[in-house]
Amino acid sequence: MENIFWQVAIILLGLFVGSFLNVAILRMQKNEKDWFKLSFKSRSRCPYCKKTLVWYDLIPILSFFILGGRCRYCKKPISAQYPLVELSTAILFYLIFQKFGLSYQLAILLPLASILLFLFVYDLRTMYIPDLAAWLGISLAMLYVVALSIIHNSYPILLNSILAAAIAGGFFALLVFVSRERWMGKGDIKIGIILGLVLGYPQVLVGLFLAFTLGAIISGILLGLKTKTLKSQVPFGPFLIAGIFLTLFWGEKLLNWYLNIT
């Protein structure tokens, strides 16, 4: 019963954190300097009719379906981003809890996952990685690694993660330099550093492989659907972040599977 209580609590926390992430994403896009203050002090409004929304219009996921995906006042459609981000945050929180339980990893990885999901959506919307969020993500990832090395009294863990961060960050820095930011943006370097810190070596290679594989598959689908051309830009940050999560949860199984077939 206690475990069920914590599972429900983590899922509910994820839903409400996801709701806040939606607010933060949209308000940073409008005003990057004052987004944090606006996220807490400014009431939510419909982007079309500007009506202030009441609390029962803001219940994660539930309100979207009760309202039929439309504003209560002007009947304009509500973006599907709202329930998708809320649901994604809840799922991520649940998976982290299932893997790490009530632990220091949980306490650090939940806020880190929130930052990464924020960057995922923001990069998709704007093709830009905000420095503040990226550096906060790097700080949390470094805290995670330092805590891991202290708890296990193993400083090689810290050195391993720093090496992995140097590999991933250095690789993207080289791509940025060679292409003059045509292939990659500077924000991808920071996400690469997070990827390396969290995953360590050799799983950093799994994360990079998954990111590039997903990028190739999705880009191929978009080209096939003719929604993108060969000259179109596709943000790579979301694929890197997907690579982090996929490897964090299933990287060991994927690596063992790969080693068994080679």
C-alpha positions as CSV (number, residue, x, y, z in Angstrom):
1,M,0.0,0.0,0.0
2,E,2.8,2.4,0.8
3,N,4.4,1.8,-2.6
4,I,1.1,2.5,-4.3
5,F,0.8,5.8,-2.3
6,W,4.2,7.0,-3.5
7,Q,3.5,5.9,-7.1
8,V,0.3,8.0,-7.1
9,A,2.0,10.9,-5.4
10,I,4.8,10.9,-7.9
11,I,2.4,10.8,-10.9
12,L,0.3,13.6,-9.5
13,L,3.5,15.6,-8.9
14,G,4.5,15.0,-12.5
15,L,1.2,16.2,-13.8
16,F,1.4,19.5,-11.9
17,V,5.1,20.0,-12.7
18,G,4.2,19.4,-16.3
19,S,1.5,22.1,-16.0
20,F,4.1,24.6,-14.7
21,L,6.5,23.6,-17.5
22,N,3.9,24.6,-20.0
23,V,3.5,28.0,-18.4
24,A,7.3,28.5,-18.1
25,I,7.9,27.5,-21.8
26,L,5.3,29.9,-23.2
27,R,6.3,32.8,-20.9
28,M,10.0,32.4,-21.5
29,Q,9.2,32.4,-25.3
30,K,7.5,35.8,-24.8
31,N,9.9,37.3,-22.2
32,E,13.1,35.4,-21.6
33,K,14.4,37.9,-18.9
34,D,11.3,37.9,-16.7
35,W,9.8,34.5,-17.4
36,F,10.5,33.1,-13.9
37,K,8.7,35.9,-12.2
38,L,5.9,35.9,-14.7
39,S,5.4,32.1,-14.3
40,F,4.6,32.6,-10.6
41,K,3.0,36.0,-10.4
42,S,0.9,36.3,-13.5
43,R,-2.4,34.5,-13.8
44,S,-3.0,32.1,-16.8
45,R,-5.0,33.6,-19.6
46,C,-6.4,32.4,-22.9
47,P,-3.9,33.4,-25.6
48,Y,-6.8,34.4,-27.9
49,C,-9.5,36.1,-25.9
50,K,-7.2,37.0,-22.9
51,K,-9.7,35.9,-20.4
52,T,-8.2,34.9,-17.0
53,L,-8.6,31.2,-16.5
54,V,-10.1,29.8,-13.3
55,W,-8.6,27.0,-11.3
56,Y,-10.9,24.3,-12.7
57,D,-9.8,25.2,-16.2
58,L,-6.2,24.4,-15.2
59,I,-6.4,20.8,-13.8
60,P,-3.7,18.9,-15.6
61,I,-5.1,16.7,-18.5
62,L,-8.6,16.6,-17.0
63,S,-9.6,20.1,-17.9
64,F,-8.4,19.7,-21.5
65,F,-10.8,16.8,-22.1
66,I,-13.7,18.3,-20.1
67,L,-13.4,21.5,-22.2
68,G,-13.2,19.4,-25.4
69,G,-9.8,20.9,-26.1
70,R,-11.3,24.4,-26.5
71,C,-11.3,27.6,-24.4
72,R,-14.4,27.9,-22.2
73,Y,-15.0,31.5,-23.3
74,C,-14.0,32.0,-27.0
75,K,-14.1,28.3,-28.0
76,K,-10.7,28.6,-29.8
77,P,-8.7,25.3,-29.7
78,I,-6.2,24.7,-26.9
79,S,-2.8,23.5,-28.0
80,A,-2.3,19.7,-27.5
81,Q,1.1,20.7,-26.0
82,Y,-0.6,21.2,-22.7
83,P,-1.8,17.6,-22.0
84,L,1.2,16.1,-23.8
85,V,3.7,17.8,-21.6
86,E,1.7,17.1,-18.5
87,L,1.4,13.4,-19.4
88,S,5.1,13.1,-20.4
89,T,6.3,14.6,-17.2
90,A,4.1,12.2,-15.2
91,I,5.4,9.2,-17.1
92,L,9.0,10.3,-16.7
93,F,8.6,10.9,-13.0
94,Y,7.0,7.4,-12.6
95,L,9.8,5.7,-14.6
96,I,12.4,7.5,-12.5
97,F,10.6,6.4,-9.3
98,Q,10.3,2.8,-10.5
99,K,14.1,2.7,-11.3
100,F,15.5,4.5,-8.3
101,G,12.8,4.4,-5.6
102,L,12.9,6.9,-2.7
103,S,16.5,7.9,-3.0
104,Y,18.9,10.8,-3.5
105,Q,18.9,9.9,-7.3
106,L,15.1,10.5,-7.3
107,A,15.5,13.9,-5.5
108,I,18.0,15.1,-8.2
109,L,16.7,13.3,-11.3
110,L,13.1,14.6,-11.0
111,P,14.2,18.3,-11.3
112,L,16.7,17.4,-13.9
113,A,14.1,15.5,-15.9
114,S,11.8,18.6,-15.7
115,I,14.6,20.8,-17.1
116,L,15.3,18.4,-19.9
117,L,11.6,18.2,-20.8
118,F,11.5,22.0,-20.7
119,L,14.5,22.1,-23.1
120,F,12.9,19.4,-25.3
121,V,9.8,21.3,-25.9
122,Y,11.4,24.8,-26.1
123,D,13.9,23.6,-28.7
124,L,11.1,22.1,-30.8
125,R,9.1,25.4,-30.6
126,T,12.0,27.8,-31.2
127,M,15.1,25.9,-32.3
128,Y,16.9,27.6,-29.5
129,I,18.4,26.3,-26.2
130,P,18.1,28.9,-23.4
131,D,21.4,29.3,-21.6
132,L,19.8,29.6,-18.1
133,A,17.9,26.3,-18.4
134,A,20.9,24.5,-20.0
135,W,23.4,25.6,-17.3
136,L,20.9,24.6,-14.6
137,G,20.6,21.2,-16.2
138,I,24.4,20.9,-16.3
139,S,24.6,21.9,-12.6
140,L,22.0,19.3,-11.6
141,A,23.7,16.6,-13.7
142,M,27.0,17.4,-12.0
143,L,25.3,17.3,-8.6
144,Y,23.9,13.9,-9.5
145,V,27.4,12.5,-10.4
146,V,29.1,14.0,-7.3
147,A,26.4,12.6,-5.0
148,L,26.8,9.2,-6.8
149,S,30.5,9.1,-6.3
150,I,30.3,10.2,-2.6
151,I,27.6,7.7,-1.7
152,H,29.5,4.8,-3.3
153,N,32.8,6.2,-2.1
154,S,34.1,5.9,-5.7
155,Y,35.8,8.9,-7.3
156,P,36.4,6.9,-10.5
157,I,32.6,7.3,-11.1
158,L,33.1,11.1,-11.1
159,L,36.1,10.8,-13.5
160,N,34.2,8.5,-15.7
161,S,31.3,10.9,-16.1
162,I,33.5,13.9,-16.7
163,L,35.3,11.9,-19.4
164,A,31.9,11.0,-21.0
165,A,30.8,14.6,-20.8
166,A,34.1,15.7,-22.5
167,I,33.5,13.1,-25.2
168,A,29.9,14.2,-26.0
169,G,30.4,17.9,-25.4
170,G,33.7,17.9,-27.4
171,F,32.2,16.0,-30.3
172,F,29.4,18.5,-30.6
173,A,31.8,21.5,-30.1
174,L,33.8,20.1,-33.0
175,L,30.7,19.8,-35.2
176,V,29.7,23.4,-34.3
177,F,33.2,24.7,-35.1
178,V,33.6,22.8,-38.4
179,S,30.1,23.6,-39.7
180,R,30.0,27.2,-38.2
181,E,26.7,26.2,-36.5
182,R,25.1,24.9,-39.7
183,W,24.9,21.3,-38.5
184,M,24.6,21.9,-34.7
185,G,23.9,24.8,-32.4
186,K,25.9,25.8,-29.3
187,G,23.0,24.6,-27.2
188,D,23.6,21.0,-28.3
189,I,27.1,21.2,-26.8
190,K,25.5,21.8,-23.4
191,I,22.9,19.0,-23.8
192,G,25.8,16.7,-24.9
193,I,27.6,17.6,-21.6
194,I,24.4,16.7,-19.6
195,L,24.2,13.4,-21.6
196,G,27.7,12.5,-20.8
197,L,27.5,13.4,-17.1
198,V,24.3,11.4,-16.5
199,L,25.1,8.3,-18.5
200,G,28.9,8.0,-18.1
201,Y,31.1,5.8,-20.2
202,P,30.4,3.6,-22.2
203,Q,26.6,4.3,-22.0
204,V,27.3,7.8,-23.4
205,L,27.9,6.0,-26.7
206,V,24.5,4.3,-26.5
207,G,22.9,7.7,-25.9
208,L,24.6,9.3,-28.8
209,F,23.8,6.3,-31.1
210,L,20.1,6.5,-30.1
211,A,20.0,10.2,-30.6
212,F,21.4,10.1,-34.1
213,T,19.3,7.0,-35.0
214,L,16.1,8.7,-33.9
215,G,17.2,11.9,-35.7
216,A,17.7,10.0,-38.9
217,I,14.4,8.1,-38.6
218,I,12.3,11.2,-37.8
219,S,14.0,13.3,-40.4
220,G,13.4,10.6,-43.0
221,I,9.7,10.4,-42.1
222,L,9.4,14.2,-42.3
223,L,11.1,14.2,-45.7
224,G,8.8,11.4,-46.9
225,L,5.7,13.3,-45.7
226,K,7.2,16.4,-47.5
227,T,6.7,18.5,-44.3
228,K,10.5,19.1,-44.5
229,T,13.0,19.5,-47.3
230,L,16.8,18.7,-47.4
231,K,17.4,22.4,-46.7
232,S,15.1,22.5,-43.6
233,Q,16.5,22.7,-40.2
234,V,15.4,20.2,-37.5
235,P,16.4,20.8,-33.9
236,F,18.7,18.1,-32.6
237,G,18.3,18.8,-28.9
238,P,15.1,16.8,-28.5
239,F,16.8,13.7,-30.0
240,L,19.7,14.1,-27.6
241,I,17.3,14.4,-24.7
242,A,15.3,11.4,-25.9
243,G,18.7,9.5,-26.0
244,I,19.4,10.5,-22.4
245,F,16.1,9.1,-21.1
246,L,16.1,5.9,-23.3
247,T,19.6,5.1,-22.1
248,L,18.9,6.0,-18.5
249,F,16.0,3.5,-18.3
250,W,17.0,0.8,-20.8
251,G,20.6,1.6,-21.8
252,E,22.1,-1.4,-20.0
253,K,19.8,-3.8,-21.7
254,L,20.4,-2.2,-25.1
255,L,24.2,-2.4,-24.6
256,N,24.1,-6.0,-23.5
257,W,21.8,-6.9,-26.5
258,Y,24.3,-5.2,-28.9
259,L,27.3,-6.9,-27.4
260,N,25.6,-10.3,-27.6
261,I,24.9,-9.9,-31.4
262,T,28.3,-8.7,-32.3
